[in-house]
Amino acid sequence: MTDYVVGDIQGCLAPLFKLLDRVDFEPSSDRLIAVGDLVNRGPQSLATLRFCKELGSAFTSVLGNHDLHLLAISQGVRRPTRKDTLDEILDAPDREELLDWLQQLPLFLSIGEYSLVHAGIPPNWSISTAASMAREVEAVLQSDRANLYFQHMYGDQPDSWSSDLEGPERWRLITNYLTRMRYCSSSGQLELRAKTAPKNTPTDQLAATFAPWYSHSARLARQDKIIFGHWAALEGNNCGENLYPMDTGYVWGGAMRLMNLDSGEQHHQPAES
């Protein structure tokens, strides 16, 4: 079996099909793994969910912030924004089946020697801590407390980790680390406003303590291989040893990236003009 990891799909199914054809993907013997954000912004969010679900055991993914946003809308605790392309899912006859399936997906995956998460792992967390924190939120999502979770999911506070955090505040911070983080301090204090790549972020926009989550020298998980998406502005460029950025911004005019986990070979499908 060959494992292939794909970057943020965001409802762009056509380029994914081209990539899978290029590597002769066979669901009976291969597996497709996504870094989250299966839906939103692109034109085929419903078809994307149906395709991924129909792959059965030949597919898995972590949840991204856009996936969680869809679930919050479906729970009635959030209204769609003008940029969302989710109406087709919300109006689909198989809506509940698809959304139930989506809500069962994890926030963290361990695939062989790789750890996979949508946004990243804060510098003050080890891999085992990240996995444990993800399991906490997954348990809430798969319980009768899910609606409570979605009611309190949005927000930038608290912005720093404490083991004393409880309930919705704890769930929100874990979720923000794993699905929204780009910049933070070495102690894990989040800065969620800046979205541009480090080279394009004005020095006066960030306090001196903030830097890309993966760049802190004392990061506890620096020896672990981490696959992540979310940060399209990085354009998939090298972030350092043991780091595999997969969001190359197809929905914004970049390419879609597919990586063979066995060989490390990467394939790219450029956006169509």
C-alpha positions as CSV (number, residue, x, y, z in Angstrom):
1,M,0.0,0.0,0.0
2,T,1.2,3.5,-0.9
3,D,0.2,6.5,1.2
4,Y,-0.3,9.8,-0.6
5,V,-0.8,13.1,1.2
6,V,-2.6,15.9,-0.5
7,G,-2.6,19.6,0.5
8,D,-5.7,21.7,1.2
9,I,-8.3,20.6,-1.4
10,Q,-10.9,23.3,-0.5
11,G,-13.5,22.0,-2.9
12,C,-11.1,21.8,-5.9
13,L,-11.7,18.2,-7.0
14,A,-10.6,18.4,-10.6
15,P,-6.9,19.0,-9.9
16,L,-7.0,16.2,-7.3
17,F,-8.3,13.8,-9.9
18,K,-5.5,14.8,-12.2
19,L,-2.9,14.1,-9.5
20,L,-4.4,10.8,-8.6
21,D,-4.4,9.7,-12.2
22,R,-0.8,10.8,-12.6
23,V,0.3,8.4,-9.8
24,D,-2.1,5.6,-10.8
25,F,-3.8,5.8,-7.5
26,E,-5.8,2.6,-6.8
27,P,-8.2,2.6,-3.8
28,S,-7.9,-1.1,-3.4
29,S,-4.2,-0.8,-2.6
30,D,-3.4,2.8,-1.9
31,R,-4.5,5.4,0.6
32,L,-5.2,9.1,0.2
33,I,-4.5,11.3,3.3
34,A,-5.6,15.0,3.4
35,V,-4.2,17.8,5.7
36,G,-7.7,19.2,6.2
37,D,-9.8,21.9,4.6
38,L,-11.5,19.5,2.3
39,V,-14.1,22.2,1.6
40,N,-14.8,25.9,1.0
41,R,-13.7,28.6,-1.4
42,G,-13.5,26.1,-4.4
43,P,-16.4,25.1,-6.7
44,Q,-16.8,21.4,-5.8
45,S,-17.1,21.1,-2.1
46,L,-20.1,18.7,-2.2
47,A,-18.5,16.5,-4.8
48,T,-15.2,16.5,-2.8
49,L,-16.9,15.3,0.4
50,R,-18.8,12.6,-1.5
51,F,-15.6,11.4,-3.3
52,C,-13.5,11.3,-0.1
53,K,-16.3,9.5,1.9
54,E,-16.8,7.0,-0.9
55,L,-13.1,6.0,-0.8
56,G,-13.9,4.3,2.6
57,S,-10.7,3.0,4.2
58,A,-8.7,4.3,1.3
59,F,-9.1,7.8,2.7
60,T,-8.5,9.7,5.9
61,S,-7.9,13.3,6.9
62,V,-7.5,15.7,9.8
63,L,-10.0,18.4,10.3
64,G,-9.2,21.9,9.1
65,N,-10.7,25.2,10.1
66,H,-12.9,25.3,7.0
67,D,-14.2,21.9,7.8
68,L,-15.1,22.9,11.3
69,H,-16.6,26.1,10.0
70,L,-19.0,24.0,7.8
71,L,-19.9,21.9,10.8
72,A,-20.6,25.0,12.9
73,I,-22.9,26.4,10.2
74,S,-24.7,23.1,9.9
75,Q,-25.3,23.2,13.7
76,G,-27.0,26.5,13.4
77,V,-24.4,28.4,15.5
78,R,-22.8,30.4,12.7
79,R,-24.0,32.0,9.5
80,P,-22.1,31.5,6.2
81,T,-19.9,34.4,5.0
82,R,-20.1,35.9,1.6
83,K,-16.9,34.0,0.7
84,D,-18.2,30.6,1.6
85,T,-19.1,28.1,-1.1
86,L,-20.9,25.6,1.2
87,D,-24.6,26.0,0.2
88,E,-24.5,23.0,-2.1
89,I,-23.5,20.8,0.9
90,L,-26.0,22.3,3.2
91,D,-28.8,21.8,0.7
92,A,-27.8,18.2,-0.4
93,P,-30.1,15.3,0.2
94,D,-27.2,13.4,1.8
95,R,-26.2,16.3,3.9
96,E,-26.5,14.6,7.3
97,E,-24.7,11.5,6.2
98,L,-21.8,13.6,4.9
99,L,-21.6,15.9,7.9
100,D,-21.7,13.0,10.4
101,W,-18.8,11.4,8.5
102,L,-16.9,14.7,8.5
103,Q,-17.4,15.2,12.2
104,Q,-15.8,11.8,13.0
105,L,-12.5,12.8,11.4
106,P,-9.5,13.4,13.8
107,L,-7.5,16.6,14.5
108,F,-4.2,14.7,14.5
109,L,-2.9,11.7,12.7
110,S,0.2,9.5,13.2
111,I,1.2,7.9,9.9
112,G,4.4,5.8,10.2
113,E,7.2,8.2,11.1
114,Y,5.1,11.3,10.2
115,S,2.7,13.4,12.3
116,L,0.0,15.1,10.4
117,V,-2.0,18.2,11.5
118,H,-3.8,21.0,9.7
119,A,-2.0,24.1,11.0
120,G,0.9,23.0,13.2
121,I,2.0,22.1,16.7
122,P,2.9,24.8,19.1
123,P,6.6,25.0,20.3
124,N,5.7,24.2,23.9
125,W,4.0,20.9,23.0
126,S,5.6,17.5,22.2
127,I,4.1,15.2,19.6
128,S,2.6,13.1,22.4
129,T,1.0,16.2,24.0
130,A,-0.4,17.3,20.7
131,A,-1.9,13.9,20.1
132,S,-3.4,13.8,23.6
133,M,-4.9,17.3,23.2
134,A,-6.4,16.4,19.8
135,R,-8.1,13.4,21.3
136,E,-9.7,15.6,24.0
137,V,-11.4,17.7,21.3
138,E,-12.2,14.7,19.1
139,A,-14.1,13.1,22.1
140,V,-16.1,16.3,22.5
141,L,-16.9,16.4,18.7
142,Q,-18.2,12.9,18.9
143,S,-20.3,13.4,21.9
144,D,-23.5,15.2,22.9
145,R,-21.4,18.2,23.8
146,A,-20.6,18.9,20.1
147,N,-23.1,21.7,19.8
148,L,-21.7,23.4,22.9
149,Y,-18.2,23.1,21.4
150,F,-19.4,24.8,18.2
151,Q,-21.2,27.6,20.1
152,H,-17.8,28.5,21.7
153,M,-15.4,27.6,18.9
154,Y,-14.8,31.0,17.5
155,G,-12.5,33.5,19.1
156,D,-8.8,34.3,19.7
157,Q,-8.8,34.1,23.5
158,P,-7.3,32.5,25.5
159,D,-4.1,32.8,23.4
160,S,-1.7,31.0,25.8
161,W,-1.7,27.4,27.0
162,S,-2.4,26.5,30.6
163,S,-3.2,23.1,31.9
164,D,-5.7,24.8,34.2
165,L,-7.9,25.7,31.3
166,E,-11.2,23.8,31.2
167,G,-14.3,23.3,29.0
168,P,-15.0,25.5,26.0
169,E,-11.9,27.8,26.6
170,R,-9.6,24.8,26.6
171,W,-11.3,23.3,23.5
172,R,-11.0,26.6,21.7
173,L,-7.3,27.0,22.3
174,I,-6.5,23.4,21.3
175,T,-8.5,23.9,18.2
176,N,-6.8,27.2,17.4
177,Y,-3.4,25.6,17.8
178,L,-4.1,22.7,15.6
179,T,-6.2,24.4,12.9
180,R,-5.5,28.1,12.8
181,M,-2.0,28.8,14.0
182,R,0.7,30.5,11.9
183,Y,2.6,32.8,14.3
184,C,3.2,32.3,18.0
185,S,5.8,33.0,20.7
186,S,8.3,30.4,21.9
187,S,6.0,29.8,24.9
188,G,3.0,29.2,22.6
189,Q,1.2,32.5,22.8
190,L,-0.8,32.8,19.6
191,E,-0.8,35.7,17.1
192,L,-3.7,35.0,14.9
193,R,-4.0,38.2,12.8
194,A,-1.0,37.9,10.6
195,K,-1.5,35.5,7.6
196,T,1.2,36.5,5.2
197,A,4.5,34.6,4.7
198,P,7.3,35.6,7.1
199,K,9.2,37.4,4.2
200,N,6.1,39.5,3.5
201,T,5.0,40.3,7.0
202,P,6.0,43.9,8.0
203,T,8.2,44.0,11.1
204,D,5.8,46.5,12.7
205,Q,2.9,44.0,12.4
206,L,4.3,41.5,14.8
207,A,5.8,41.9,18.2
208,A,9.4,40.7,18.4
209,T,8.4,37.6,20.4
210,F,6.2,36.2,17.6
211,A,7.6,34.1,14.7
212,P,6.3,31.2,12.6
213,W,5.4,28.3,14.9
214,Y,7.9,26.0,13.3
215,S,10.9,28.4,13.6
216,H,11.4,28.5,17.4
217,S,14.8,26.9,18.1
218,A,13.6,25.2,21.4
219,R,10.5,23.7,19.8
220,L,9.8,20.4,21.5
221,A,8.8,18.6,18.4
222,R,11.7,19.7,16.2
223,Q,13.0,16.2,15.8
224,D,9.7,14.9,14.6
225,K,8.5,14.8,11.0
226,I,5.4,17.1,10.7
227,I,3.1,17.4,7.7
228,F,0.8,20.4,7.7
229,G,-1.3,22.6,5.5
230,H,-3.3,25.8,6.2
231,W,-0.6,28.4,5.4
232,A,-1.0,28.9,1.7
233,A,1.2,32.0,1.7
234,L,4.2,29.8,2.4
235,E,3.6,28.4,-1.1
236,G,5.0,25.0,0.1
237,N,8.5,26.4,0.3
238,N,11.1,24.7,2.6
239,C,10.4,25.5,6.2
240,G,13.3,23.5,7.7
241,E,14.3,20.0,8.5
242,N,11.4,17.5,9.3
243,L,8.8,20.0,8.1
244,Y,6.5,19.2,5.1
245,P,4.2,22.2,4.2
246,M,1.5,20.9,1.8
247,D,-0.8,23.9,1.2
248,T,0.6,25.4,-2.1
249,G,-2.5,27.5,-2.5
250,Y,-4.3,26.0,-5.5
251,V,-7.5,27.8,-4.7
252,W,-5.6,31.1,-4.8
253,G,-3.9,30.4,-8.2
254,G,-1.0,28.2,-7.0
255,A,-0.6,24.4,-7.4
256,M,-2.0,21.4,-5.6
257,R,0.6,19.2,-4.0
258,L,0.5,15.4,-3.6
259,M,3.4,13.6,-1.8
260,N,4.2,9.9,-1.8
261,L,5.0,9.1,1.8
262,D,7.0,6.1,0.9
263,S,9.4,7.8,-1.5
264,G,9.0,11.5,-0.6
265,E,8.3,12.3,-4.2
266,Q,6.1,15.3,-4.7
267,H,3.7,16.0,-7.6
268,H,2.1,19.3,-8.5
269,Q,-1.0,20.2,-10.4
270,P,-0.9,23.9,-11.5
271,A,-4.0,26.0,-11.4
272,E,-5.8,26.4,-14.7
273,S,-5.7,29.9,-16.1
